[in-house]
Amino acid sequence: MQLAQSDELKDWQEKRGGFWQHDTHQSLVCSFLDEQRVRLLHGSERIGRQLLHSLGVDSTSLRLAATKLLRTSKGEGQQEIHYDIPVYDEAARCYTVLMYLTPTLSTAVPLLSQEQLRGCFTDGEKRPSPAALQFLTRDKFDSTRVDAGDMLALRCTTAHYGVANPDDSQRYVLFMLFSPSSLAKPDTEAQRYPHGVVR
């Protein structure tokens, strides 16, 4: 949190949904804070791997492909339902880990099983059928209050969305993406939106 709130992070970029994102792999001018950034990066990766391991995922074959800080003001951050990786076969081998740095509402995840939702993740540019899209409505997702330090892990075949920040204070979340070393590093800006997006 100290690093996230420091003036050293100068490359915040606004993303769809009204939240801001900063890549944690960028070096900082202040040598003390840059050393802190590197230590936090390694520590966060270790904790993320421990969480995946506790869920039965063999994380030894995975690399940390992306680590980004997300910042959201009150009332902002409502995302469309999406998948973090746009190609199913690749998404099935990748994992998103979220570490909540402030108390907030969690990312919304499906109430239905992966098997029930499989038809919602289509190949190429093909849109899901209207019948499949009925499974991807916000009433079929759940979000809950989380505390600072709570974490959420998702296989990247899991549809989800960020909910708007309900609190007066800024929300900070650390996003980590783990992918197999055998795959090209995923582009975290390329996501799949089954319902499409408003341009």
C-alpha positions as CSV (number, residue, x, y, z in Angstrom):
1,M,0.0,0.0,0.0
2,Q,2.8,2.4,0.8
3,L,4.4,1.8,-2.6
4,A,1.0,2.0,-4.4
5,Q,0.2,5.3,-2.8
6,S,3.7,6.8,-3.3
7,D,4.4,9.5,-5.9
8,E,7.0,7.2,-7.6
9,L,4.3,5.4,-9.6
10,K,3.9,7.8,-12.5
11,D,2.5,5.6,-15.3
12,W,-1.0,4.9,-14.1
13,Q,-3.2,4.1,-17.1
14,E,-7.0,4.4,-17.1
15,K,-8.8,1.2,-18.3
16,R,-12.3,0.2,-19.3
17,G,-14.6,0.4,-16.3
18,G,-12.9,3.5,-14.8
19,F,-10.1,1.8,-12.9
20,W,-6.4,2.7,-13.1
21,Q,-3.6,0.2,-13.7
22,H,0.2,0.4,-13.1
23,D,2.7,-2.3,-14.3
24,T,4.9,-3.3,-11.3
25,H,7.8,-4.4,-13.6
26,Q,8.8,-0.8,-14.3
27,S,11.9,0.4,-12.5
28,L,11.4,3.4,-10.2
29,V,13.7,6.5,-9.9
30,C,14.0,6.3,-6.1
31,S,16.5,3.4,-5.4
32,F,14.9,2.7,-2.0
33,L,11.4,2.3,-3.4
34,D,12.7,0.4,-6.4
35,E,14.4,-2.1,-4.0
36,Q,11.1,-2.3,-2.2
37,R,9.2,-2.9,-5.5
38,V,11.5,-5.8,-6.4
39,R,11.1,-7.4,-2.9
40,L,7.3,-7.0,-3.0
41,L,7.2,-8.4,-6.5
42,H,9.1,-11.6,-5.5
43,G,7.1,-11.9,-2.2
44,S,3.8,-11.5,-4.0
45,E,4.8,-14.2,-6.6
46,R,5.7,-16.6,-3.8
47,I,2.4,-16.0,-2.0
48,G,0.5,-16.4,-5.3
49,R,2.3,-19.7,-6.0
50,Q,1.5,-20.9,-2.5
51,L,-2.2,-20.2,-3.0
52,L,-2.2,-22.1,-6.4
53,H,-0.4,-25.0,-4.8
54,S,-2.9,-25.2,-2.0
55,L,-5.6,-25.5,-4.7
56,G,-3.9,-28.4,-6.3
57,V,-2.3,-26.5,-9.2
58,D,1.3,-27.4,-10.1
59,S,2.7,-23.9,-10.2
60,T,6.3,-25.1,-10.9
61,S,5.6,-25.1,-14.6
62,L,4.1,-21.6,-14.5
63,R,5.8,-18.3,-14.8
64,L,4.6,-15.0,-13.5
65,A,3.6,-13.4,-16.8
66,A,2.2,-10.1,-15.4
67,T,1.8,-8.2,-12.1
68,K,-0.2,-5.0,-12.0
69,L,-1.5,-2.7,-9.4
70,L,-5.2,-1.7,-9.8
71,R,-6.6,1.5,-8.3
72,T,-10.3,2.4,-8.2
73,S,-12.2,5.4,-6.8
74,K,-15.6,5.2,-5.2
75,G,-18.3,4.3,-7.7
76,E,-15.8,3.3,-10.4
77,G,-14.5,-0.1,-11.5
78,Q,-17.6,-1.8,-12.8
79,Q,-16.4,-4.1,-15.6
80,E,-18.2,-6.1,-18.2
81,I,-18.3,-9.9,-17.8
82,H,-15.1,-11.2,-19.4
83,Y,-12.3,-13.8,-19.5
84,D,-8.7,-12.7,-19.0
85,I,-7.3,-14.9,-21.8
86,P,-9.2,-14.9,-25.2
87,V,-8.2,-18.4,-26.4
88,Y,-9.8,-21.3,-24.5
89,D,-6.9,-23.8,-24.8
90,E,-4.5,-21.2,-23.5
91,A,-6.9,-19.9,-20.8
92,A,-7.3,-23.5,-19.5
93,R,-3.6,-23.5,-18.6
94,C,-3.4,-20.0,-17.1
95,Y,-4.4,-18.6,-13.7
96,T,-5.3,-15.2,-12.4
97,V,-4.5,-14.4,-8.7
98,L,-5.9,-11.3,-7.1
99,M,-4.6,-9.9,-3.8
100,Y,-6.9,-7.4,-2.2
101,L,-4.8,-4.6,-0.5
102,T,-7.8,-2.8,1.0
103,P,-11.2,-4.0,2.3
104,T,-13.6,-4.0,-0.5
105,L,-16.1,-6.1,-2.5
106,S,-14.5,-9.0,-4.3
107,T,-14.5,-9.7,-8.0
108,A,-17.8,-11.3,-9.0
109,V,-17.5,-15.0,-9.9
110,P,-20.1,-17.4,-11.4
111,L,-22.5,-19.3,-9.3
112,L,-22.8,-21.9,-12.1
113,S,-20.2,-24.6,-12.8
114,Q,-17.5,-24.4,-15.5
115,E,-19.3,-27.3,-17.3
116,Q,-22.5,-25.3,-17.5
117,L,-20.7,-22.2,-18.8
118,R,-18.4,-24.0,-21.3
119,G,-20.6,-22.9,-24.3
120,C,-20.1,-19.2,-23.3
121,F,-16.3,-19.4,-24.2
122,T,-16.3,-19.6,-28.0
123,D,-13.5,-19.9,-30.4
124,G,-12.1,-17.2,-32.6
125,E,-14.6,-14.3,-33.2
126,K,-17.6,-16.5,-32.9
127,R,-20.2,-15.1,-30.5
128,P,-21.9,-17.4,-27.9
129,S,-25.4,-18.4,-28.7
130,P,-28.3,-16.4,-27.1
131,A,-29.0,-19.5,-25.0
132,A,-25.5,-19.6,-23.7
133,L,-25.4,-15.9,-22.9
134,Q,-28.4,-16.3,-20.6
135,F,-26.0,-18.0,-18.2
136,L,-23.7,-14.9,-18.2
137,T,-26.0,-12.4,-16.6
138,R,-25.0,-10.5,-13.4
139,D,-27.6,-12.2,-11.3
140,K,-25.7,-15.5,-11.8
141,F,-22.6,-14.1,-10.3
142,D,-21.6,-13.5,-6.6
143,S,-19.4,-11.0,-4.9
144,T,-18.6,-10.8,-1.2
145,R,-16.8,-8.5,1.3
146,V,-13.1,-9.2,1.6
147,D,-10.4,-7.8,3.9
148,A,-6.9,-6.5,3.1
149,G,-4.7,-9.6,2.5
150,D,-7.5,-11.8,1.2
151,M,-6.8,-13.5,-2.2
152,L,-8.8,-14.9,-5.1
153,A,-7.5,-17.4,-7.7
154,L,-9.3,-18.1,-11.0
155,R,-8.5,-20.4,-13.8
156,C,-8.6,-18.1,-16.8
157,T,-11.5,-20.1,-18.3
158,T,-13.6,-18.5,-15.5
159,A,-15.9,-15.6,-16.5
160,H,-15.8,-12.8,-14.0
161,Y,-16.1,-9.0,-13.6
162,G,-14.9,-6.3,-11.2
163,V,-17.7,-4.6,-9.3
164,A,-17.8,-0.9,-8.6
165,N,-15.9,0.3,-5.6
166,P,-18.7,0.8,-2.9
167,D,-16.4,2.6,-0.4
168,D,-15.3,6.2,0.1
169,S,-11.6,5.2,0.1
170,Q,-9.5,4.2,-2.9
171,R,-9.5,0.5,-3.6
172,Y,-6.1,-1.2,-4.4
173,V,-5.8,-4.7,-5.8
174,L,-2.7,-6.6,-7.0
175,F,-3.3,-8.6,-10.2
176,M,-1.1,-11.5,-11.0
177,L,-1.2,-13.7,-14.1
178,F,0.5,-17.1,-14.2
179,S,1.0,-18.9,-17.5
180,P,3.0,-21.9,-18.7
181,S,6.6,-21.2,-19.7
182,S,5.8,-23.0,-23.0
183,L,3.3,-20.3,-24.0
184,A,4.1,-16.9,-25.3
185,K,3.4,-14.3,-22.6
186,P,-0.3,-13.4,-22.7
187,D,-1.3,-9.9,-23.6
188,T,-3.3,-8.8,-20.6
189,E,-4.9,-6.1,-22.7
190,A,-6.5,-8.8,-24.9
191,Q,-9.5,-10.2,-23.1
192,R,-12.7,-12.0,-24.3
193,Y,-16.0,-10.2,-23.7
194,P,-18.9,-12.7,-24.5
195,H,-21.5,-9.9,-24.6
196,G,-19.2,-7.6,-26.5
197,V,-18.2,-4.2,-25.2
198,V,-19.3,-0.6,-25.6
199,R,-16.6,1.2,-27.6
